[in-house]
Amino acid sequence: GAGFSWACACDIRIGAENALFRAGFLTAGLSGDFGGTWLLPRIVGSAKARELYLMNEKIRAEEAIRIGLISKIIPARGETFQQEVHKIAQEMATAAPLA
């Protein structure tokens, strides 16, 4: 649903190994919203975006990385996911010089 669309708006999308993704609007009787119908085709292509919205199937992290929805899969064990994402954020924050 909306969380899926908001994730599409992110510059970097990272998923846990046990993550599931689904557009979810079909079961709500909606065609999509929150920018997802504009963003998703630009991420995965128009045909795959229509399939995700119209078929309403859950996709696992492996499929999400294959179609380009996420760029990295991180183990979901304990605090590993949060630590890895924080590490990536720290690397990005310290890489750019101050203007």
C-alpha positions as CSV (number, residue, x, y, z in Angstrom):
1,G,0.0,0.0,0.0
2,A,1.2,3.4,0.9
3,G,4.4,2.1,2.5
4,F,5.3,0.4,-0.8
5,S,4.8,3.7,-2.7
6,W,6.8,5.7,-0.1
7,A,9.6,3.2,-0.4
8,C,9.6,3.8,-4.2
9,A,10.2,7.5,-3.5
10,C,13.5,6.7,-1.6
11,D,16.8,7.3,-3.3
12,I,18.2,4.0,-1.9
13,R,16.0,1.0,-1.2
14,I,17.5,-1.8,0.9
15,G,15.6,-4.9,2.0
16,A,16.0,-7.5,4.7
17,E,16.3,-11.1,3.5
18,N,12.8,-11.8,4.8
19,A,11.2,-8.7,3.4
20,L,8.0,-8.9,1.4
21,F,6.7,-6.3,-1.0
22,R,3.2,-5.8,-2.3
23,A,1.4,-2.8,-3.8
24,G,-1.8,-3.8,-1.9
25,F,-4.2,-1.2,-3.5
26,L,-6.2,-3.8,-5.4
27,T,-7.6,-5.3,-2.2
28,A,-8.6,-1.8,-1.1
29,G,-10.4,-1.2,-4.3
30,L,-7.9,1.5,-5.4
31,S,-5.8,1.9,-8.5
32,G,-2.8,3.1,-6.5
33,D,-1.8,6.3,-4.8
34,F,1.0,8.1,-2.9
35,G,3.1,8.5,-6.1
36,G,3.6,4.8,-6.6
37,T,1.9,4.7,-10.0
38,W,4.3,7.3,-11.3
39,L,7.5,6.0,-9.5
40,L,7.2,2.3,-9.9
41,P,7.2,2.2,-13.7
42,R,10.4,4.3,-13.6
43,I,12.0,1.7,-11.3
44,V,11.0,-1.6,-12.7
45,G,9.5,-0.8,-16.1
46,S,5.9,-0.2,-17.1
47,A,5.0,-3.9,-17.7
48,K,6.3,-5.1,-14.4
49,A,4.7,-2.2,-12.6
50,R,1.3,-3.0,-14.0
51,E,1.8,-6.6,-13.0
52,L,2.6,-5.7,-9.5
53,Y,-0.4,-3.4,-9.2
54,L,-2.9,-5.6,-11.0
55,M,-1.9,-9.0,-9.7
56,N,-1.4,-7.9,-6.1
57,E,1.1,-10.6,-5.4
58,K,3.7,-10.5,-2.6
59,I,7.3,-10.6,-3.8
60,R,10.2,-11.6,-1.8
61,A,13.5,-9.8,-1.4
62,E,15.2,-12.0,-4.0
63,E,12.7,-11.1,-6.7
64,A,12.7,-7.4,-5.6
65,I,16.5,-7.2,-6.2
66,R,16.2,-9.0,-9.5
67,I,13.7,-6.5,-10.9
68,G,15.6,-3.5,-9.4
69,L,13.1,-2.6,-6.7
70,I,15.8,-2.8,-4.1
71,S,19.5,-2.5,-4.5
72,K,20.8,-4.7,-1.7
73,I,19.6,-7.5,0.6
74,I,20.8,-7.5,4.2
75,P,20.4,-10.4,6.7
76,A,17.5,-9.8,9.1
77,R,19.1,-11.5,12.1
78,G,19.1,-9.5,15.3
79,E,20.4,-6.0,14.9
80,T,22.4,-6.8,11.8
81,F,19.9,-5.1,9.4
82,Q,19.8,-1.9,11.4
83,Q,23.6,-1.8,11.9
84,E,24.3,-2.4,8.2
85,V,21.8,0.4,7.1
86,H,23.3,2.7,9.7
87,K,26.8,2.0,8.3
88,I,25.7,2.8,4.8
89,A,24.1,6.1,6.0
90,Q,27.3,7.0,7.9
91,E,29.4,6.4,4.8
92,M,27.2,8.6,2.8
93,A,27.1,11.4,5.5
94,T,30.8,11.5,5.9
95,A,31.7,11.3,2.2
96,A,30.4,14.7,1.1
97,P,32.5,17.8,2.1
98,L,30.7,20.7,3.7
99,A,30.1,23.6,1.4
